[in-house]
């Protein structure tokens, strides 16, 4: 009899645990703003809260990269400078320092793979100054000019419900977007060969033009073979996390000769953004 009671208690405990896990997963699905889209058919397959205003976090860096590469050759060499003083404290960094010299391509690699806010500010300031030769701009003025380019570019992409005031995506009440707008950005960014290659790379050893070297690892766990979240069909894009934005993820996939884009935002945990993304992928592909 006692053995039977113990068995029943164990079964009950497992059932309760399963219910808690199921509820948590469903909660992440409900609270997340998300969209799942097929590029080849130009069809939104699933969406939830896709037009609600959200903070963009580091997903912003896809726009920063797109703007810089639109105006500047990827082989252009940039010198890291005093703009590093503008990088918010407790930022994600790719560990560049004043005096380092890197090509734009390598700066964007550090910005997109390691989510380096430090690289985002150097990209913004250097691009602004190259486009305004002879002009005297403070670092902040150069950032503001670049953010103006970002907003113009976003408008041309059809991102009519977005506004950007930083190149790295740090929380700001004047900076916002929607999942629908991020889908437009993602589709464009995926069409840029440099961005597609960089965001789809798991790890890269880079030698700076000034001689320093570093290895950057992609923050996207879908690309990491040992993460437990690895997906063989994932081809890249970007993570983002801030207090206002929650945990966010733009992911692109290729399967059966079709390309899919998933945008997930406002998740409670790091794991949730991957769980929702992979659930949508497995459900609709």
C-alpha positions as CSV (number, residue, x, y, z in Angstrom):
1,X,0.0,0.0,0.0
2,X,2.8,2.4,1.0
3,X,4.6,1.6,-2.3
4,X,1.4,2.4,-4.2
5,X,1.0,5.7,-2.4
6,X,4.6,6.7,-3.2
7,X,4.1,5.8,-6.9
8,X,0.9,7.9,-7.0
9,X,2.7,10.8,-5.4
10,X,5.6,10.5,-7.9
11,X,3.1,10.4,-10.8
12,X,1.3,13.5,-9.4
13,X,4.6,15.4,-8.9
14,X,5.6,14.6,-12.5
15,X,2.2,15.7,-13.7
16,X,2.4,19.0,-11.8
17,X,5.9,19.7,-13.1
18,X,4.8,19.0,-16.6
19,X,1.8,21.3,-16.2
20,X,4.1,24.1,-14.9
21,X,6.5,23.6,-17.8
22,X,3.6,23.6,-20.3
23,X,2.1,26.7,-18.8
24,X,5.5,28.5,-18.9
25,X,6.0,27.6,-22.6
26,X,2.5,28.7,-23.4
27,X,3.0,31.9,-21.5
28,X,6.2,32.6,-23.5
29,X,4.2,32.0,-26.7
30,X,1.4,34.4,-25.6
31,X,3.5,37.2,-24.3
32,X,6.0,37.2,-27.2
33,X,5.5,39.5,-30.1
34,X,6.4,37.5,-33.1
35,X,6.0,37.0,-36.9
36,X,7.0,34.1,-39.1
37,X,7.4,34.7,-42.8
38,X,8.3,32.9,-46.1
39,X,10.5,35.1,-48.3
40,X,9.8,33.0,-51.4
41,X,6.0,33.2,-51.3
42,X,6.0,36.7,-49.6
43,X,3.6,35.3,-47.1
44,X,3.2,35.9,-43.4
45,X,2.5,32.5,-42.0
46,X,2.0,33.4,-38.4
47,X,2.0,36.6,-36.3
48,X,1.2,37.7,-32.8
49,X,1.3,41.4,-31.7
50,X,3.4,42.2,-34.7
51,X,2.2,45.8,-34.9
52,X,2.6,46.7,-31.2
53,X,5.3,49.2,-30.4
54,X,8.4,47.6,-28.9
55,X,12.0,48.6,-28.1
56,X,14.4,47.3,-30.8
57,X,17.4,46.5,-28.6
58,X,20.4,45.2,-30.6
59,X,18.2,44.2,-33.5
60,X,18.9,47.9,-34.4
61,X,22.4,46.9,-35.4
62,X,21.0,45.3,-38.6
63,X,19.9,48.7,-39.6
64,X,23.2,50.3,-38.5
65,X,25.1,47.7,-40.7
66,X,22.7,48.2,-43.6
67,X,23.1,52.0,-43.6
68,X,26.9,51.9,-43.3
69,X,27.3,49.4,-46.1
70,X,24.9,51.3,-48.3
71,X,27.2,54.4,-48.2
72,X,30.7,53.0,-47.5
73,X,32.9,50.3,-49.1
74,X,33.3,47.4,-46.7
75,X,37.1,47.6,-47.2
76,X,37.2,51.2,-45.9
77,X,39.5,51.3,-42.8
78,X,38.1,53.0,-39.7
79,X,40.0,54.1,-36.6
80,X,38.4,53.6,-33.2
81,X,38.4,56.9,-31.4
82,X,36.9,59.1,-28.6
83,X,33.3,58.0,-29.6
84,X,33.9,55.1,-27.3
85,X,33.1,57.4,-24.5
86,X,29.5,57.4,-25.7
87,X,29.1,53.6,-25.3
88,X,26.7,53.0,-22.5
89,X,27.9,51.3,-19.3
90,X,27.3,47.5,-19.0
91,X,27.2,47.2,-22.8
92,X,27.8,44.1,-24.8
93,X,31.3,44.7,-26.4
94,X,33.5,43.3,-29.1
95,X,36.5,44.7,-27.2
96,X,37.9,47.3,-29.7
97,X,39.9,50.1,-28.2
98,X,40.8,53.7,-29.3
99,X,43.7,53.5,-31.8
100,X,42.6,50.1,-33.2
101,X,42.1,50.2,-37.0
102,X,39.6,47.9,-38.6
103,X,37.9,47.6,-42.0
104,X,34.2,48.4,-42.0
105,X,33.5,44.8,-42.7
106,X,35.4,43.7,-39.6
107,X,33.7,46.3,-37.4
108,X,30.4,45.1,-38.6
109,X,31.5,41.5,-37.8
110,X,32.2,42.5,-34.2
111,X,29.0,44.5,-34.1
112,X,26.7,41.7,-35.4
113,X,28.4,38.5,-34.1
114,X,29.5,39.7,-30.7
115,X,26.8,42.4,-30.6
116,X,29.5,45.0,-29.9
117,X,28.0,48.4,-28.9
118,X,31.5,49.7,-29.1
119,X,31.7,48.8,-32.8
120,X,28.2,50.4,-33.4
121,X,29.4,53.8,-32.3
122,X,32.6,53.6,-34.3
123,X,30.7,52.6,-37.4
124,X,28.2,55.5,-36.9
125,X,30.7,58.2,-36.2
126,X,33.2,57.2,-38.9
127,X,30.5,56.9,-41.5
128,X,29.0,60.3,-40.6
129,X,32.4,61.9,-40.9
130,X,33.3,60.3,-44.2
131,X,30.0,61.5,-45.7
132,X,30.7,65.0,-44.4
133,X,34.4,65.7,-45.3
134,X,35.7,69.0,-43.9
135,X,32.7,69.4,-41.5
136,X,33.5,69.8,-37.8
137,X,31.2,67.4,-35.8
138,X,31.5,66.3,-32.3
139,X,31.1,62.6,-31.6
140,X,27.5,63.1,-30.5
141,X,26.7,65.3,-33.6
142,X,28.1,62.5,-35.8
143,X,26.0,59.9,-34.1
144,X,22.9,62.1,-34.5
145,X,23.7,62.6,-38.2
146,X,24.0,58.8,-38.6
147,X,20.8,58.2,-36.8
148,X,19.1,60.6,-39.2
149,X,20.4,58.3,-42.0
150,X,19.0,55.3,-40.2
151,X,15.6,56.9,-40.0
152,X,15.6,57.9,-43.6
153,X,16.7,54.4,-44.6
154,X,14.0,52.8,-42.4
155,X,11.4,55.0,-44.0
156,X,12.5,53.9,-47.5
157,X,12.2,50.2,-46.4
158,X,8.6,50.9,-45.3
159,X,9.3,50.9,-41.6
160,X,6.7,53.6,-40.9
161,X,6.2,52.7,-37.2
162,X,9.9,52.9,-36.2
163,X,12.3,55.6,-34.9
164,X,15.9,55.3,-34.0
165,X,18.1,57.6,-31.9
166,X,21.1,55.3,-31.1
167,X,23.2,53.0,-33.4
168,X,23.4,50.2,-30.9
169,X,19.7,49.9,-29.8
170,X,20.1,51.0,-26.2
171,X,16.8,51.7,-24.5
172,X,15.5,55.3,-25.1
173,X,11.9,56.5,-25.0
174,X,12.3,58.0,-28.5
175,X,13.5,54.7,-30.0
176,X,10.9,52.2,-31.0
177,X,9.8,49.8,-33.7
178,X,7.4,46.9,-34.3
179,X,7.9,43.3,-35.2
180,X,6.3,44.0,-38.6
181,X,8.9,46.7,-39.3
182,X,11.7,44.5,-38.1
183,X,10.6,41.9,-40.7
184,X,11.1,44.5,-43.4
185,X,14.5,45.3,-42.1
186,X,15.4,41.6,-41.8
187,X,14.4,40.8,-45.4
188,X,16.5,43.7,-46.7
189,X,19.5,42.8,-44.4
190,X,19.4,39.2,-45.6
191,X,19.8,40.5,-49.2
192,X,23.1,42.2,-48.3
193,X,25.9,39.7,-48.9
194,X,28.1,41.0,-46.2
195,X,25.4,40.9,-43.5
196,X,24.1,37.5,-44.6
197,X,27.7,36.1,-44.4
198,X,28.5,37.7,-41.1
199,X,25.3,36.8,-39.2
200,X,25.5,33.3,-40.5
201,X,29.0,32.7,-39.1
202,X,29.3,31.1,-35.7
203,X,32.9,32.0,-34.9
204,X,35.6,34.0,-36.6
205,X,39.3,34.9,-36.0
206,X,40.0,38.5,-37.1
207,X,43.2,40.4,-37.5
208,X,42.8,44.1,-37.3
209,X,44.5,46.4,-39.8
210,X,46.6,47.8,-36.9
211,X,47.8,44.3,-36.1
212,X,45.7,43.2,-33.1
213,X,43.7,40.0,-33.3
214,X,40.6,38.6,-31.7
215,X,38.1,35.7,-32.0
216,X,34.5,36.6,-32.1
217,X,31.7,34.2,-31.3
218,X,28.1,34.7,-32.5
219,X,25.6,35.4,-29.8
220,X,23.0,33.5,-31.8
221,X,22.7,30.0,-30.1
222,X,20.9,28.5,-33.1
223,X,24.4,28.5,-34.8
224,X,26.2,26.9,-32.0
225,X,26.6,23.1,-32.4
226,X,27.0,22.6,-28.7
227,X,24.3,24.9,-27.4
228,X,21.4,22.5,-27.3
229,X,19.5,25.0,-29.4
230,X,21.4,24.4,-32.6
231,X,19.3,24.2,-35.7
232,X,20.9,22.9,-39.0
233,X,18.5,25.1,-41.0
234,X,19.5,28.3,-39.3
235,X,21.4,30.7,-41.5
236,X,21.8,33.7,-39.2
237,X,20.6,37.2,-38.2
238,X,20.6,38.8,-34.7
239,X,19.9,38.6,-31.0
240,X,18.9,41.6,-28.8
241,X,18.3,42.1,-25.1
242,X,17.5,45.2,-23.0
243,X,15.2,46.0,-20.1
244,X,12.6,47.6,-22.2
245,X,12.8,45.1,-25.1
246,X,13.1,41.9,-23.2
247,X,14.8,39.0,-25.0
248,X,14.6,39.3,-28.8
249,X,15.7,37.2,-31.8
250,X,15.6,37.6,-35.5
251,X,16.4,34.2,-37.2
252,X,16.6,33.2,-40.8
253,X,16.2,29.6,-42.0
254,X,16.6,27.7,-45.3
255,X,14.8,24.5,-45.9
256,X,13.5,22.7,-49.0
257,X,14.8,25.5,-51.2
258,X,12.8,28.2,-49.3
259,X,13.9,30.9,-47.0
260,X,12.0,31.8,-43.8
261,X,12.4,34.8,-41.4
262,X,11.3,34.7,-37.8
263,X,11.1,37.8,-35.6
264,X,10.5,37.3,-31.9
265,X,10.5,40.1,-29.3
266,X,9.5,40.8,-25.7
267,X,10.3,37.3,-24.3
268,X,10.9,36.9,-20.6
269,X,14.1,34.8,-20.8
270,X,16.9,34.0,-23.2
271,X,15.6,30.5,-23.6
272,X,12.1,31.7,-24.4
273,X,13.1,33.5,-27.5
274,X,14.7,30.4,-28.9
275,X,11.9,28.2,-27.8
276,X,9.2,30.4,-29.5
277,X,11.4,30.7,-32.6
278,X,12.0,27.0,-33.0
279,X,8.4,26.1,-32.2
280,X,7.2,28.4,-35.0
281,X,9.7,26.9,-37.4
282,X,8.8,23.3,-36.6
283,X,5.1,24.1,-36.7
284,X,5.0,26.0,-40.0
285,X,7.8,24.5,-42.1
